[in-house]
Structure formats: C-alpha cells, structure tokens
Amino acid sequence: MRWVLPDHIQDALPAEASRLEALRRKLLDAFRAHGYQLVIPPMLEYLDSLTTGAGQDLKLRTFKLVDQLSGKTMGVRADMTPQVSRIDAHLLNRRGVTRLCYCGSVLHTLPSTLTATREPLQIGVELYGHAGLEADIEVIRLLAESMCVAGVPAARIDLGHMGIFRALAAGAGLIPERQEELFGLLQAKDVPDLKLLVKDVASPWREALLALPSLYGGIETLDHAAERLPDLPDIRAALSDLRRLAAALGELPVSFDFADLRGYHYHSGLMFAAYGDGSPAALALGGRYDLIGAAYGRGRPATGFSLDLRELALRVDSQASAGAVLAPADDDPALATAVARLRAQGQAVVTALPGHEGTWQEAGCDRQLVRRDGGWTVVALEGEI
Amino acid sequence: MRDSAVVIRLTRSPAGYNHRSEYIKVAFVSRITLALSKGRIFEETLPLLAAAGIVPTDDPESSRKLIIETNRPEVRLVIVRATDTPTYVQYGAADLGIAGKDVLLEHGGDGLYQPLDLNIARCRLCVAVRKGFDYQAVARPGGRIRVATKYINSAKAHFAEKGMHVDLIKLYGSMELAPLVGLADAIVDLVSTGGTLRANNLEEVEDIMPISSRLVVNQAALKLKRDLIQPVLDAFSGAIKP
C-alpha cells in the first residue's frame, strides 16, 4: 500500500490534465471576454475570514491548522466565494460594479457526495455592486455560454428564488432552528416529514409551504406558484423577477424549482443551477448573496456562479487533442526550421534524445518529421517505434 | 427534440475508427430505471407499479436477472440490496428507488429527493432488552448502556437526544442474540410483529420511530426526465394505501 493517495484525492494524469487545462483556459477566456478580472486568493488564511457569515456546514468542511507565526487558527479554503467577496468588500473598495473571476483548488474535509473529490478545482465569476435583474441575466447568460464553450450536452438552467422561502418561513412564524430544519426538508422535497413539521402552522402558510416541493417544471410553474402561494409583496416581487428573467433568457432551456434551496446562510434572492445530460447532479450552482459582503464590513449586492472543473471534465466529450510530432535527433538546420515553424503553429514537437528507451507513442507522439525530397515533412507515426 | 437522439456511428477505416454523430428519430430518447430490493418491498411495490401501468416481465424471486424489463420499454427495474438503493440513486445509476426510512437515516439521504411515503413495508424501530432488565433505571440523562445494532446513526441520535451514553456494537444480523449472551444490554432493531423478540425472551421498551418505505428520486433525473418521472410519481401518489 505504498504511495496510495488519501480517499477522494486524486492525481490528474496527462490525458485528464490536458482536458482540465483546456477547459480552464476556455472558461477563463470566456470570462475575460465579458470583462471579468482574474483574482488569485491564497490557498489558506485565518479561519475567521474564511468562515465569517458562513454556515456550520462550511466550517465543518474546512481543514484547519495552526499558524506557527501567529498562533492563530488557519483554514485551507473550502470555497473561494467568501475570499473573492472579501477582496471586493475590503481590498478593492470600488464604488461601481466589480466583475471578478477565479480558479483554484479548494479542499473539503468531507466529500460532498459519494463520488465527489475532496479537492475540487473551483472556477467561477462574481458580479458585485448591482442589485438589478440585469446583473443576474448577465451572469446566467455567461453560465449558459460557459456550458456551451465547455461542450456540455443538452445543458439547461434551473431557476429558483430564496425570497419565496424567506417570506413563507417568516410568515409562518417559525423560530430560526425550525426554519433551518424546514429548509432541509424542502431541499429534499421530503413531503412526509414536511407535513409533520408544519402541522401546527396556520393557514395559508401551511398550504403554501406544502405546495413548494411540487412547484417545479417549465414556465407554467410560475402560474401555478401565483395561484398557490399567498399574495405577498416579497412573493409577488420574486415571481415577477423570475418571469422577467425567463423572458430575457427566452432562447435558453430554463426550468423552475421553488423548493431547490441552497445556502441558507448566504443566499438572498435568485438562485440558479446548470444541468447537463447524464450528470447525476447540478454541474454549476449560483445565485444572489447580497448579505455576505456585510461580514467583511461592506455589504454589496452580489451574484455569481461557480463549478468544479473536475466534475465538468467528466461530463463533456473529450475531443482527443492532437498528439505531438516526433523530430529525430539530427543537426540539419532545415529540421530546426521545420520544428520552429510547427511550434509557432501551436503544435507540440518532441525532440528525440540519443539512447531513448520505450516507444514514442507513450511520449504522446502520433506523427513524425521525416526527410523527404531534401526537405522535412510530417507523416503519421506507423507501428510501435 | 423529444423524439430525436444523437447517435454516434463508428466506422472502421484503414486509419482506425472514425466516429460521426448525427440526429435520428427514435421512439424514446431516455428511459428511467427504478431500484428496489427483493422480498417485501418488491411485493408491496407491485400494486403501485400497476397503478402506473408498469408490469415487470420477470419475478426477481424466481429469476436470477438483476435488470428486469417491464411492459413499458422506457421503464426498467434493477434489483439491489435494500441498503444499496440510496447509493444507486445518488450516483444516478438508477433514477428512482424505493428504500426504507431506516436505510435513508443510516445512509443519510443527502442529495436525494424523497417526495413520497409509500406506506409499504411498515415496521417500527425500537429499543428491546432481555426480559427482566431494568431499562428505566439506565434510560435517564447520564445513564450508560451497551447497545448492539445495525442502525448506528439512528441509535446514536436517539440516545444522544435522551442524554444517555451508549457504547455501540455494530452487528449485521441476529441482533436478538446479543442481550442473551451478554454482548449488549439492549438492541436497536426493526420490529414488525414482535414475534422474534418474544421467541427470544426479549421485550420492547422504547419506540424510536415508525418506519415505512419512501420513494427516492435522483435530483438531476427529476429535472431532466420530468416527462417520464412525473407520471410515475403521480400514479404512485394516487395509489398509496392509508
């Protein structure tokens, strides 16, 4: 059992690494083209700043260690979103809209699902300083474009709204602990236990809470929601936001789910998730979290999404990237020119070293440069050499 | 798009395999898979399946097949161990599953929708002790007992709620033996008629919770295959016996 990696921790070997890197570049390029500026927060920082305002869940998922310099407890980031919020709220201090993107490894003490890695490669965008629906539309469009750029088959966007849950939970007069329990039951669409929890809640809150798990599906869900939920300003506003959003995203395949709740401690409004054919869970998650910046001293409207590149890489068609070209060990200046030209075109060229053992295929070569008619030509690499 | 699918055609050429994807019209682009266990759950699910117009083509008791087709080409069943059902559904290996509440509590139904209590395979999770054992004397805050069980999480949560310390012994079967041979003071187990307890001179001293089977659904499947799953959900929901 030597050199075995810990559970839920893995290497990315050349084939997978090149897929991950290609995806990372494509997404960061797409983000940059929309004006999102890259930030690189540290791998670890003081625990307080990593988990301020976050729920118990994130605290448990954060690896901790003691800083030998200060004696304070540090955490290895389990999520980059709070770090980026800290940067926006505390370091950049811009007055206007700030668009940031990021990509990096995060560590989880516990894997989030049975197959999940404990070291996701998180990539995402955040838009700060705009509370309007236009910001949400921009971010959701960027998410859809990311799915498209990545090549996710049959990607679709699922929308929900935290405002509805918060309005109903407040109306029902549930104490915070009960609200968190309610939140969990709604997430699981656990109607049997939900019935028990709300049996003493007054009308119309009880009926409305019981209706939430079945309010999911296409655009008709908005009409069903308007019929079955109480006519409150917050709920009316949420439904009208969703309706405007659906109209603005007209060409994208969207669906709705009023019980698909996440981020009890930080989400404040619109929430969205991206699904692709064949994946057992959402590929990307996002939404509004206008409250989180306040923990860092400056509350700012915020919306964004993030995803795990490793998970994404599993779900997209892996176009095998072109292999490398083998150049023989030869002093001919014409060969050096040919090699330089190929490399300038973006091709990988592997130069043979004297006494090389093993086959060239294992070095990733599928073509070779051969001398032909006095010049150098690329031909397919035939057989095992 | 519902009636078309992308197929990938592989063709062999001297240079190797080529593949080409194209759209074709097919009857069904997707199918749904329901995971359930043999025995009581399977038997009691049959009427619910019938209500949804689904009839299995094989009987898992007599057939050794693990994948069972039904009269509906887009629906198939997979026969799994009861404790594995949530795992299959969570991984997306099955879209739907039928699992006891006990299994979901132990597995932690994380990442699963559990929209329906099917009210089948009913029983109770209880604490039982050897007749004559004074359970009430230890069942108080600060009390300490040794408990044998298969349901570690549920037992831990139950005794923690009561403020009792417990030393849990994980067993995989024949729980009733443990108190008789002095391995444990009490057991936490499922009881339906109480016959096994009586036959082994044990008595039930505390009810933890009623148990029945739930329909569990993979979260992404409910969104992506709603057209196929929703009718099954509705039919099951209408056929549940009180």
Contacts between the chains, C-beta under 8 A, distances in Angstrom:
chain1	res1	chain2	res2	distance
A	113	B	90	6.5
A	113	B	110	7.3
A	113	B	111	5.5
A	114	B	87	6.5
A	114	B	90	5.8
A	114	B	91	6.4
A	115	B	91	6.4
A	153	B	6	7.6
A	154	B	224	7.8
A	156	B	223	7.5
A	156	B	224	7.5
A	158	B	223	5.8
A	188	B	109	6.4
A	188	B	112	6.7
A	188	B	113	6.0
A	188	B	114	5.4
A	189	B	113	4.3
A	189	B	114	6.8
A	189	B	115	4.6
A	189	B	217	7.8
A	190	B	113	7.9
A	190	B	114	4.8
A	190	B	115	7.4
A	191	B	115	5.4
A	191	B	116	6.8
A	191	B	117	7.6
A	192	B	114	7.6
A	192	B	116	7.4
A	192	B	117	3.7
A	192	B	214	7.2
A	213	B	115	6.2
A	214	B	115	8.0
A	216	B	222	7.5
A	216	B	223	7.5
A	216	B	226	7.8
A	217	B	226	6.2
A	217	B	230	7.8
A	255	B	223	6.1
A	255	B	226	7.8
A	257	B	223	7.1
A	275	B	220	5.4
A	275	B	223	5.6
A	275	B	224	6.0
A	277	B	224	6.7
A	278	B	92	7.8
A	279	B	92	7.4
A	279	B	220	5.9
A	280	B	90	7.1
A	280	B	91	5.8
A	280	B	92	2.8
A	280	B	218	5.9
A	280	B	219	7.9
A	280	B	220	5.5
A	280	B	221	7.7
A	281	B	92	7.8
A	281	B	111	6.5
A	281	B	219	6.2
A	281	B	220	5.5
A	282	B	219	7.5
A	282	B	220	6.8
A	380	B	15	7.9
